[in-house]
Amino acid sequence: MPDTGTDSKICKKSRIKRLVIWLTIDFIVMVTIFILLMYRPGQYNPIVPGPESYESEQVSKYWTHQLLPEIHNNSQLGRPFDVILTQEGINDIISRANWPIQSEGIMFYSPAALFVPGTVLLMGTADVRGVEFIITIELVPMIDEDGFMKLQVAKMKIGAMNITPIAKAIAKKMYSQRLAAFPIDTQDFRAKIIGSLLNDEPFEPVFRIGENRVRVEKIDIEQSRLIARMTPI
């Protein structure tokens, strides 16, 4: 039978149709990803709206006049005591840090912390070449039966998109490179916190207040506040 060209036309139309379908699917996926990335969580309400507003270097009075004296005074009594961290007070402390922070061409600013039952939400804005994204880290602090603390990163999101596995892998690589380039005291309290965040490594929750040391025995996170049970050593 001679080829009339009908089959070729049908095949060509079929290929074009498939191409249009796949292009449409790709477009929908790209739009969906863009919407997820640009999502702004409703609970994100930082004290300072942007990097241009960070002018005050004054230390938070919540830290100097309330929290620090409370821990210091109770640590001298020789018995367990509770410390209540309010969401408002913690945000006042972190908002007075040296913001914005720049790293790898990305600018971070407008931090916020939220206490929800069982979880601490750490949020902030990341500016990438003029485009703003809201970063959210869900942190679950826990103390095991042996008295060691873990700071588990349960989830990390850009907008509404979960990027936890990718973010952890990148963070571990960057931290390993920093360890190789600069000497870091692994017994330093800050290094232990980083090790727990990145590798789920438990550490002894003991820190010094003036001449005294206290151990965190228990942590309860309620709506808008965190209650820490401490015992003087």
C-alpha positions as CSV (number, residue, x, y, z in Angstrom):
1,M,0.0,0.0,0.0
2,P,1.5,3.4,-0.9
3,D,2.0,5.9,2.0
4,T,-0.5,8.7,1.6
5,G,1.0,10.7,4.4
6,T,-2.0,10.3,6.6
7,D,-0.2,8.2,9.2
8,S,2.7,10.7,9.3
9,K,0.2,13.6,10.0
10,I,-1.5,11.6,12.7
11,C,1.8,10.8,14.4
12,K,2.9,14.5,14.1
13,K,-0.4,15.6,15.7
14,S,0.0,13.1,18.4
15,R,3.5,14.3,19.2
16,I,2.4,17.9,19.3
17,K,-0.5,17.0,21.6
18,R,1.8,15.1,24.0
19,L,4.3,18.0,23.9
20,V,1.5,20.5,24.8
21,I,0.3,18.3,27.6
22,W,3.8,18.0,29.1
23,L,4.5,21.7,28.7
24,T,1.2,22.4,30.5
25,I,2.1,20.0,33.3
26,D,5.5,21.6,33.7
27,F,4.0,25.1,33.8
28,I,1.5,24.1,36.5
29,V,4.2,22.5,38.5
30,M,6.4,25.6,38.2
31,V,3.6,27.9,39.3
32,T,2.7,25.6,42.2
33,I,6.3,25.6,43.4
34,F,6.5,29.3,43.1
35,I,3.3,29.8,45.1
36,L,4.6,27.4,47.8
37,L,8.0,29.2,48.0
38,M,6.4,32.7,48.2
39,Y,3.9,31.7,50.8
40,R,3.9,33.9,53.9
41,P,2.8,32.1,57.1
42,G,0.0,33.9,58.9
43,Q,1.7,33.5,62.3
44,Y,4.9,35.2,61.1
45,N,4.9,38.6,62.9
46,P,8.5,39.9,63.5
47,I,9.1,42.8,65.9
48,V,11.3,44.5,63.3
49,P,9.9,44.7,59.8
50,G,13.1,44.9,57.7
51,P,16.9,45.3,57.6
52,E,16.8,49.1,57.5
53,S,15.1,49.2,60.9
54,Y,17.9,47.6,62.9
55,E,19.5,50.6,64.5
56,S,19.3,50.0,68.3
57,E,22.2,48.1,69.9
58,Q,20.6,48.3,73.3
59,V,20.5,45.0,75.2
60,S,17.1,43.7,75.9
61,K,15.8,44.6,79.4
62,Y,13.9,41.3,79.5
63,W,17.3,39.6,79.6
64,T,19.3,42.0,81.8
65,H,16.5,43.0,84.3
66,Q,14.3,39.9,84.5
67,L,15.5,36.6,83.0
68,L,19.2,36.8,84.0
69,P,18.7,38.0,87.6
70,E,15.9,35.4,88.1
71,I,18.2,32.5,87.0
72,H,21.2,33.9,89.0
73,N,19.2,34.4,92.2
74,N,17.5,31.0,92.1
75,S,20.8,29.2,91.3
76,Q,22.1,30.3,94.7
77,L,19.3,28.7,96.7
78,G,20.4,25.1,96.1
79,R,17.0,23.8,95.0
80,P,15.2,23.2,91.7
81,F,13.3,26.1,90.2
82,D,11.2,27.0,87.1
83,V,12.1,29.6,84.6
84,I,9.3,30.9,82.3
85,L,10.4,32.2,78.9
86,T,7.7,34.3,77.3
87,Q,7.4,34.5,73.6
88,E,7.4,38.3,73.7
89,G,10.5,38.5,75.8
90,I,12.5,36.0,73.6
91,N,11.5,38.0,70.5
92,D,12.7,41.2,72.2
93,I,16.1,39.5,72.8
94,I,16.7,38.1,69.4
95,S,15.4,41.2,67.6
96,R,18.3,43.2,69.2
97,A,21.1,41.0,67.7
98,N,23.3,42.2,64.9
99,W,20.8,42.0,62.1
100,P,20.8,41.6,59.1
101,I,23.2,38.7,58.6
102,Q,24.7,38.0,55.1
103,S,26.0,34.6,54.0
104,E,26.7,33.4,50.5
105,G,25.0,36.4,48.9
106,I,21.8,35.9,51.0
107,M,20.6,38.4,53.6
108,F,18.7,37.2,56.7
109,Y,16.7,39.6,58.8
110,S,13.4,40.1,60.7
111,P,13.6,37.0,63.0
112,A,10.7,35.8,65.1
113,A,10.2,32.9,67.5
114,L,6.9,31.3,68.4
115,F,6.1,28.9,71.1
116,V,3.4,26.4,70.2
117,P,2.6,23.2,72.3
118,G,5.7,21.0,72.1
119,T,7.5,23.0,69.4
120,V,9.5,26.1,68.9
121,L,9.1,27.9,65.6
122,L,12.0,30.0,64.4
123,M,11.2,32.2,61.5
124,G,12.9,34.8,59.4
125,T,13.1,36.5,56.0
126,A,15.8,35.6,53.5
127,D,16.5,38.1,50.7
128,V,17.9,36.4,47.6
129,R,18.7,39.1,44.9
130,G,15.8,41.2,45.9
131,V,13.3,38.3,46.3
132,E,12.1,37.7,49.8
133,F,11.4,34.2,51.2
134,I,10.1,33.3,54.7
135,I,12.2,30.6,56.3
136,T,10.6,28.4,59.1
137,I,12.4,25.9,61.3
138,E,10.4,23.7,63.6
139,L,12.5,22.8,66.6
140,V,11.6,20.2,69.1
141,P,13.8,20.3,72.3
142,M,13.7,17.1,74.4
143,I,15.5,15.7,77.4
144,D,16.0,11.9,77.5
145,E,15.9,9.6,80.4
146,D,19.6,10.0,81.0
147,G,19.3,13.8,81.4
148,F,20.8,14.6,78.0
149,M,19.2,17.2,75.7
150,K,18.5,16.9,72.0
151,L,17.5,19.8,69.7
152,Q,15.7,18.0,66.9
153,V,15.0,19.9,63.7
154,A,11.6,18.4,62.9
155,K,11.0,20.5,59.7
156,M,12.5,23.3,57.7
157,K,10.4,25.2,55.1
158,I,10.8,27.9,52.6
159,G,7.3,29.4,52.4
160,A,5.1,26.3,52.6
161,M,7.6,24.0,50.9
162,N,9.3,21.4,53.1
163,I,13.1,21.3,52.3
164,T,14.2,19.5,55.5
165,P,16.4,16.7,53.9
166,I,18.1,19.1,51.5
167,A,18.7,21.8,54.1
168,K,20.2,19.3,56.6
169,A,22.5,17.9,54.0
170,I,23.7,21.3,52.9
171,A,24.1,22.5,56.5
172,K,26.2,19.4,57.5
173,K,28.4,19.9,54.5
174,M,29.0,23.6,55.3
175,Y,29.7,22.8,59.0
176,S,32.2,20.0,58.0
177,Q,34.0,22.5,55.7
178,R,34.2,25.0,58.6
179,L,35.5,22.4,61.0
180,A,38.2,21.5,58.4
181,A,39.2,25.2,57.9
182,F,39.0,26.5,61.4
183,P,39.7,25.0,64.8
184,I,36.5,24.7,66.8
185,D,36.3,23.7,70.5
186,T,33.8,20.8,70.2
187,Q,33.3,21.0,74.0
188,D,32.0,24.6,73.7
189,F,28.3,24.9,74.5
190,R,27.5,26.5,71.2
191,A,29.3,23.7,69.3
192,K,27.3,21.1,71.2
193,I,24.1,22.9,70.2
194,I,25.1,22.9,66.5
195,G,26.0,19.2,66.7
196,S,22.6,18.4,68.2
197,L,20.8,20.5,65.5
198,L,22.7,18.9,62.6
199,N,23.3,15.4,63.8
200,D,20.8,14.8,66.6
201,E,23.7,14.5,69.0
202,P,22.7,14.6,72.7
203,F,24.6,16.9,75.0
204,E,24.6,17.7,78.7
205,P,22.4,20.7,79.3
206,V,24.6,22.4,81.9
207,F,25.6,26.1,81.6
208,R,27.2,28.7,83.9
209,I,25.5,31.7,85.4
210,G,28.1,33.9,87.0
211,E,29.9,31.6,89.5
212,N,27.2,29.0,89.5
213,R,26.2,26.2,87.2
214,V,22.7,24.9,86.5
215,R,21.3,21.9,84.7
216,V,18.1,22.0,82.7
217,E,16.1,19.0,83.9
218,K,12.8,19.4,82.0
219,I,11.3,21.5,79.2
220,D,7.6,22.1,78.6
221,I,6.5,24.2,75.7
222,E,3.0,25.7,75.9
223,Q,1.3,28.3,73.8
224,S,3.4,31.5,73.8
225,R,5.7,30.4,76.6
226,L,8.4,27.8,77.5
227,I,8.9,26.5,81.0
228,A,12.3,25.2,81.9
229,R,12.9,23.3,85.2
230,M,16.5,24.0,86.4
231,T,18.6,22.5,89.2
232,P,21.7,24.2,90.6
233,I,24.9,22.1,90.5
